């Protein structure tokens, strides 16, 4: 599970659009769920043990893409409150 804490500016982003983008662009669908609460995003997934490395890689790519997307849209992650469990 990854917990991303975003600056208050995130409130201006359309959450449905962001979730659709995560599903369409990064294949986060049936086995990975992104939940948006205010200025927080929780990204979590589940898999068989045999493919857990692939899931971790997909989550890592997703977090990096979110980070770069936010930078390009002048939004910020709060690194002191962002964590991967």
N, CA, C and O of each residue as an XYZ file, in Angstrom:
340
protein
N       0.843     -1.167      0.000
C       0.000      0.000      0.000
C       0.885      1.226      0.000
O       1.905      1.273      0.689
N       0.493      2.202     -0.766
C       1.187      3.480     -0.816
C       0.215      4.559     -0.367
O      -0.933      4.602     -0.808
N       0.685      5.419      0.507
C      -0.125      6.526      0.993
C       0.539      7.809      0.530
O       1.638      8.139      0.974
N      -0.122      8.529     -0.358
C       0.425      9.766     -0.908
C      -0.346     10.935     -0.322
O      -1.572     10.989     -0.419
N       0.364     11.862      0.280
C      -0.263     13.046      0.841
C       0.011     14.211     -0.093
O       1.164     14.498     -0.414
N      -1.034     14.877     -0.525
C      -0.922     15.938     -1.519
C      -1.213     17.289     -0.893
O      -1.907     17.389      0.118
N      -0.675     18.311     -1.508
C      -0.935     19.667     -1.032
C      -2.406     20.006     -1.238
O      -3.105     19.330     -1.993
N      -2.872     21.048     -0.569
C      -4.277     21.459     -0.663
C      -4.691     21.784     -2.087
O      -5.878     21.730     -2.406
N      -3.748     22.119     -2.942
C      -4.079     22.436     -4.333
C      -4.718     21.250     -5.047
O      -5.386     21.425     -6.066
N      -4.517     20.053     -4.520
C      -5.079     18.859     -5.135
C      -6.603     18.907     -5.167
O      -7.226     18.262     -6.011
N      -7.203     19.661     -4.260
C      -8.657     19.749     -4.225
C      -9.239     20.259     -5.537
O     -10.417     20.034     -5.817
N      -8.431     20.945     -6.346
C      -8.917     21.491     -7.608
C      -8.885     20.473     -8.745
O      -9.415     20.746     -9.823
N      -8.286     19.324     -8.533
C      -8.197     18.290     -9.565
C      -9.475     17.453     -9.550
O      -9.964     17.091     -8.480
N     -10.009     17.149    -10.709
C     -11.181     16.294    -10.817
C     -10.787     14.866    -10.462
O     -10.045     14.228    -11.208
N     -11.270     14.359     -9.337
C     -10.856     13.051     -8.832
C     -11.279     11.908     -9.749
O     -10.527     10.950     -9.924
N     -12.473     11.996    -10.338
C     -12.913     10.945    -11.257
C     -11.994     10.851    -12.462
O     -11.678      9.755    -12.924
N     -11.563     12.005    -12.975
C     -10.640     12.025    -14.107
C      -9.309     11.395    -13.719
O      -8.745     10.615    -14.486
N      -8.806     11.726    -12.539
C      -7.544     11.147    -12.076
C      -7.652      9.635    -11.948
O      -6.758      8.916    -12.395
N      -8.724      9.140    -11.350
C      -8.887      7.697    -11.186
C      -9.001      6.998    -12.539
O      -8.437      5.921    -12.735
N      -9.733      7.611    -13.473
C      -9.860      7.022    -14.812
C      -8.495      6.982    -15.497
O      -8.159      6.007    -16.169
N      -7.721      8.037    -15.326
C      -6.382      8.092    -15.925
C      -5.494      6.989    -15.364
O      -4.751      6.348    -16.108
N      -5.567      6.768    -14.058
C      -4.771      5.706    -13.439
C      -5.151      4.343    -14.012
O      -4.285      3.500    -14.246
N      -6.450      4.132    -14.237
C      -6.900      2.857    -14.784
C      -6.525      2.710    -16.253
O      -6.023      1.664    -16.664
N      -6.766      3.753    -17.046
C      -6.530      3.696    -18.483
C      -5.045      3.699    -18.822
O      -4.583      2.876    -19.612
N      -4.307      4.615    -18.232
C      -2.901      4.798    -18.602
C      -1.961      3.784    -17.970
O      -0.942      3.426    -18.559
N      -2.297      3.323    -16.781
C      -1.344      2.494    -16.043
C      -1.876      1.108    -15.723
O      -1.232      0.350    -14.997
N      -3.038      0.770    -16.253
C      -3.568     -0.567    -16.083
C      -3.974     -0.889    -14.666
O      -4.048     -2.062    -14.299
N      -4.239      0.119    -13.861
C      -4.640     -0.121    -12.482
C      -6.141     -0.311    -12.462
O      -6.909      0.652    -12.473
N      -6.543     -1.564    -12.432
C      -7.960     -1.861    -12.518
C      -8.387     -2.860    -11.479
O      -8.465     -2.532    -10.295
N      -8.664     -4.070    -11.897
C      -9.304     -5.052    -11.029
C      -8.465     -5.461     -9.822
O      -9.025     -5.780     -8.773
N      -7.150     -5.461     -9.940
C      -6.363     -5.900     -8.788
C      -5.608     -4.770     -8.100
O      -4.872     -5.021     -7.146
N      -5.771     -3.543     -8.555
C      -5.180     -2.384     -7.897
C      -6.260     -1.321     -7.810
O      -6.931     -1.019     -8.797
N      -6.419     -0.767     -6.639
C      -7.466      0.214     -6.421
C      -6.831      1.501     -5.932
O      -5.943      1.466     -5.080
N      -7.270      2.636     -6.455
C      -6.840      3.944     -5.963
C      -8.048      4.620     -5.346
O      -9.112      4.702     -5.960
N      -7.873      5.101     -4.134
C      -8.945      5.776     -3.430
C      -8.480      7.187     -3.104
O      -7.382      7.368     -2.579
N      -9.291      8.177     -3.406
C      -8.925      9.569     -3.167
C      -9.784     10.117     -2.034
O     -11.013     10.059     -2.089
N      -9.124     10.650     -1.002
C      -9.825     11.312      0.107
C      -9.234     12.690      0.271
O      -8.099     12.820      0.729
N      -9.976     13.729     -0.093
C      -9.508     15.098      0.090
C      -8.163     15.308     -0.570
O      -8.071     15.347     -1.797
N      -7.114     15.444      0.236
C      -5.783     15.668     -0.326
C      -4.886     14.444     -0.163
O      -3.661     14.566     -0.169
N      -5.490     13.271     -0.017
C      -4.727     12.026      0.128
C      -5.121     11.043     -0.957
O      -6.268     11.023     -1.405
N      -4.172     10.234     -1.373
C      -4.453      9.126     -2.286
C      -3.897      7.872     -1.643
O      -2.762      7.856     -1.165
N      -4.699      6.823     -1.633
C      -4.236      5.511     -1.195
C      -4.233      4.615     -2.422
O      -5.243      4.494     -3.116
N      -3.102      3.994     -2.685
C      -3.005      3.072     -3.803
C      -2.617      1.723     -3.211
O      -1.592      1.600     -2.540
N      -3.437      0.722     -3.464
C      -3.121     -0.589     -2.928
C      -3.505     -1.659     -3.931
O      -4.325     -1.439     -4.822
N      -2.903     -2.802     -3.767
C      -3.175     -3.889     -4.685
C      -3.011     -5.226     -4.001
O      -2.515     -5.304     -2.877
N      -3.425     -6.269     -4.676
C      -3.254     -7.615     -4.172
C      -2.908     -8.518     -5.344
O      -3.283     -8.257     -6.487
N      -2.189     -9.582     -5.035
C      -1.801    -10.521     -6.079
C      -1.404    -11.837     -5.444
O      -1.234    -11.934     -4.228
N      -1.259    -12.844     -6.281
C      -0.684    -14.106     -5.825
C       0.778    -13.849     -5.491
O       1.407    -12.963     -6.070
N       1.308    -14.612     -4.573
C       2.711    -14.440     -4.186
C       3.653    -14.591     -5.374
O       4.729    -13.992     -5.397
N       3.259    -15.376     -6.342
C       4.133    -15.633     -7.493
C       4.343    -14.398     -8.366
O       5.301    -14.350     -9.137
N       3.464    -13.399     -8.260
C       3.594    -12.206     -9.087
C       3.666    -10.914     -8.259
O       3.419     -9.825     -8.777
N       4.002    -11.043     -6.986
C       4.041     -9.857     -6.121
C       5.095     -8.850     -6.584
O       4.895     -7.644     -6.441
N       6.204     -9.323     -7.133
C       7.231     -8.408     -7.634
C       6.696     -7.545     -8.774
O       7.006     -6.357     -8.851
N       5.901     -8.132     -9.650
C       5.312     -7.385    -10.760
C       4.332     -6.332    -10.236
O       4.280     -5.218    -10.759
N       3.565     -6.678     -9.215
C       2.638     -5.716     -8.627
C       3.402     -4.558     -7.987
O       3.020     -3.398     -8.148
N       4.465     -4.862     -7.272
C       5.274     -3.802     -6.654
C       5.851     -2.876     -7.721
O       5.901     -1.661     -7.532
N       6.280     -3.443     -8.823
C       6.825     -2.624     -9.915
C       5.744     -1.722    -10.502
O       5.993     -0.545    -10.762
N       4.545     -2.266    -10.714
C       3.442     -1.457    -11.252
C       3.081     -0.314    -10.307
O       2.822      0.804    -10.752
N       3.062     -0.595     -8.999
C       2.768      0.458     -8.022
C       3.852      1.530     -8.034
O       3.556      2.722     -7.947
N       5.086      1.109     -8.140
C       6.199      2.054     -8.177
C       6.113      2.955     -9.411
O       6.294      4.169     -9.317
N       5.838      2.357    -10.550
C       5.681      3.132    -11.789
C       4.518      4.111    -11.637
O       4.623      5.270    -12.037
N       3.428      3.653    -11.068
C       2.259      4.501    -10.877
C       2.593      5.702     -9.994
O       2.220      6.829    -10.320
N       3.289      5.475     -8.885
C       3.657      6.563     -7.975
C       4.567      7.559     -8.676
O       4.393      8.770     -8.537
N       5.531      7.055     -9.425
C       6.421      7.955    -10.174
C       5.643      8.782    -11.193
O       5.884      9.981    -11.333
N       4.722      8.156    -11.897
C       3.925      8.872    -12.886
C       3.040      9.928    -12.220
O       2.879     11.027    -12.751
N       2.472      9.599    -11.072
C       1.670     10.582    -10.334
C       2.543     11.761     -9.951
O       2.144     12.915    -10.109
N       3.740     11.471     -9.444
C       4.665     12.524     -9.047
C       4.971     13.460    -10.217
O       4.895     14.679    -10.065
N       5.317     12.903    -11.385
C       5.652     13.728    -12.540
C       4.430     14.454    -13.096
O       4.535     15.598    -13.537
N       3.282     13.800    -13.076
C       2.059     14.455    -13.517
C       1.748     15.646    -12.627
O       1.377     16.715    -13.113
N       1.899     15.458    -11.327
C       1.639     16.556    -10.383
C       2.615     17.699    -10.615
O       2.215     18.863    -10.608
N       3.881     17.387    -10.817
C       4.859     18.439    -11.085
C       4.479     19.227    -12.332
O       4.555     20.455    -12.342
N       4.070     18.520    -13.383
C       3.718     19.195    -14.632
C       2.446     20.021    -14.496
O       2.192     20.909    -15.309
N       1.646     19.733    -13.472
C       0.420     20.486    -13.216
C       0.543     21.384    -11.990
O      -0.458     21.819    -11.421
N       1.778     21.653    -11.595
C       2.105     22.552    -10.500
C       1.447     22.164     -9.184
O       0.974     23.018     -8.434
N       1.425     20.862     -8.916
C       0.938     20.321     -7.650
C       2.100     19.634     -6.958
O       3.108     19.328     -7.595
N       1.970     19.386     -5.653
C       3.076     18.802     -4.906
C       2.620     17.654     -4.025
O       1.530     17.673     -3.455
N       3.495     16.645     -3.929
C       3.349     15.629     -2.893
C       4.008     16.164     -1.636
O       4.981     16.915     -1.709
N       3.486     15.782     -0.494
C       4.103     16.138      0.767
C       4.996     14.973      1.171
O       4.492     13.984      1.703
N       6.323     15.055      0.934
C       7.201     13.913      1.162
C       7.273     13.463      2.626
O       7.564     12.296      2.891
N       7.018     14.352      3.565
C       7.090     13.957      4.973
C       5.880     13.132      5.392
O       5.918     12.460      6.423
N       4.804     13.174      4.604
C       3.609     12.414      4.936
C       3.300     11.315      3.921
O       2.275     10.643      4.034
N       4.161     11.127      2.946
C       3.988     10.105      1.930
C       4.769      8.868      2.335
O       5.937      8.971      2.709
N       4.141      7.692      2.265
C       4.847      6.486      2.668
C       4.382      5.274      1.871
O       3.282      5.257      1.319
N       5.229      4.279      1.825
C       4.911      2.999      1.187
C       4.971      1.946      2.284
O       5.969      1.837      2.996
N       3.900      1.170      2.418
C       3.837      0.135      3.439
C       4.084     -1.226      2.839
O       4.069     -2.228      3.553
